[in-house]
Amino acid sequence: MRLWAHGGTRWPRLGGIGFTPDGARAYVACELANTVYAIDVANRKVLATIPAGGRSNGIKVHPSGREVYVSNGADGTVMVIDTATDKVTSTIKVGNRPWNMALTTDGAKLYVANGRSNTVSVIDTAAKKEVKQIKVGAQPWGVLIPSAY
């Protein structure tokens, strides 16, 4: 994907990018700007500029396309964006320095790698809360869920 300038300015340190299931919208985290952009892919237009937490980075789009999850590394949180309004509806506390994330295929659970806690948070996406933290090795930065789960 070719990136372009918005308003003649450079995009500061792009982080994660996620697409709605129909491919019509992209959500892009800009880590140094603490911002997520909602983009109309076909027309290459920014639809919304969404304030995020500190060092927004990871992005995952729920399989329904109704919600986007954003990890905020400096804040130790994951925020939830409603794609109908492009507004933040929830902020969930997780471990220190959350990075990348993975969703189960049904979208029921979100797993978040917490790089400075040496844990992976498990979030119940319906309840919008962390249900547990799993101890893992040093500084995890990503999570992979095999498609069978």
C-alpha positions in Angstrom: 0.0 0.0 0.0 1.3 3.4 -0.9 1.0 6.0 1.8 0.3 9.6 1.1 0.6 12.9 3.0 -2.4 14.3 4.8 -2.7 18.1 4.7 0.8 18.3 3.3 2.4 16.9 6.5 4.3 13.6 7.0 2.7 10.8 9.0 4.7 10.5 12.2 5.9 6.9 12.7 3.2 4.7 11.4 2.4 1.7 13.6 -0.3 -0.9 13.0 -2.8 -0.9 10.2 -6.0 -2.8 10.0 -8.7 -3.1 7.4 -12.5 -3.5 7.8 -13.7 -6.9 6.5 -15.0 -5.3 3.3 -11.7 -3.5 2.7 -13.3 -0.1 2.4 -11.6 1.5 5.5 -8.2 1.3 6.9 -7.3 2.3 10.5 -3.7 3.4 11.0 -2.0 4.1 14.3 0.6 6.9 14.3 2.8 6.2 17.4 4.4 9.6 17.8 1.2 11.5 17.2 -0.9 9.5 19.6 -3.5 9.3 16.8 -5.4 6.8 14.8 -6.6 7.7 11.3 -9.7 6.2 9.7 -9.1 6.2 5.9 -11.4 5.7 3.0 -9.2 3.3 1.0 -10.8 3.8 -2.5 -10.7 7.5 -2.3 -7.5 7.9 -0.2 -9.2 10.3 2.1 -8.9 10.7 5.9 -12.4 10.2 7.3 -11.6 10.7 10.9 -8.6 11.7 13.1 -9.1 9.8 16.4 -7.1 10.9 19.5 -5.4 7.8 21.0 -3.4 7.1 24.1 0.4 7.5 24.4 2.3 5.7 21.7 -0.6 4.1 19.9 0.8 1.2 17.9 -1.1 -2.1 17.4 -4.3 -2.3 15.5 -6.8 -5.1 15.2 -10.2 -5.0 13.6 -13.0 -7.2 15.0 -14.3 -9.7 12.5 -17.7 -8.0 12.5 -16.0 -4.8 11.4 -17.8 -2.9 14.2 -14.9 -2.3 16.5 -11.2 -1.5 16.2 -8.7 -2.2 19.0 -5.6 0.0 19.5 -2.7 -0.7 21.9 -1.4 2.4 23.7 2.2 1.5 24.7 2.9 4.4 27.0 -0.4 4.2 28.8 -0.7 0.4 29.3 -4.1 0.4 27.7 -6.1 -0.9 24.8 -8.8 1.4 23.5 -11.9 0.3 21.5 -13.1 2.4 18.6 -16.7 2.1 17.3 -16.4 2.1 13.5 -19.9 3.6 13.0 -18.9 6.8 14.8 -15.1 6.6 14.8 -15.2 7.4 18.6 -13.4 5.7 21.4 -16.0 3.8 23.5 -13.8 2.0 26.0 -10.3 2.0 27.4 -9.1 -1.3 29.0 -6.1 -1.4 31.3 -3.5 -4.1 30.4 0.1 -4.7 31.3 3.1 -2.5 30.7 4.0 -1.5 27.1 1.3 -3.3 25.1 2.5 -3.9 21.5 0.9 -6.2 19.0 -2.4 -8.1 19.4 -4.3 -11.0 18.0 -8.1 -11.8 17.9 -9.7 -15.2 17.9 -11.5 -16.0 14.7 -14.8 -15.4 16.4 -13.7 -12.1 17.9 -14.5 -13.2 21.4 -11.0 -12.8 22.8 -8.2 -10.3 22.2 -4.6 -11.3 23.2 -2.2 -8.4 23.8 1.6 -8.8 24.1 2.8 -6.6 27.1 6.5 -6.1 26.3 7.6 -4.7 29.6 5.4 -6.9 31.8 6.5 -10.1 30.2 2.9 -11.1 29.9 0.0 -11.5 27.4 -3.3 -10.0 28.5 -6.5 -11.8 27.6 -9.4 -9.5 26.9 -13.1 -10.5 26.8 -14.2 -8.3 23.9 -17.9 -8.4 24.7 -17.3 -7.4 28.4 -14.5 -5.0 27.3 -12.3 -6.1 30.2 -9.0 -8.0 30.8 -9.8 -11.4 32.2 -6.3 -12.6 32.9 -2.6 -12.1 32.2 -0.4 -15.0 31.1 3.3 -15.0 32.1 5.5 -15.5 29.0 9.1 -15.0 28.1 11.1 -11.7 28.1 9.6 -8.7 26.2 6.9 -10.2 24.0 6.0 -8.0 21.1 3.5 -10.1 19.2 0.8 -12.8 19.4 -0.2 -15.4 16.9 -3.4 -17.5 17.1 -3.6 -20.5 14.8 -6.8 -20.4 12.8 -8.2 -23.5 14.5 -9.0 -21.4 17.6 
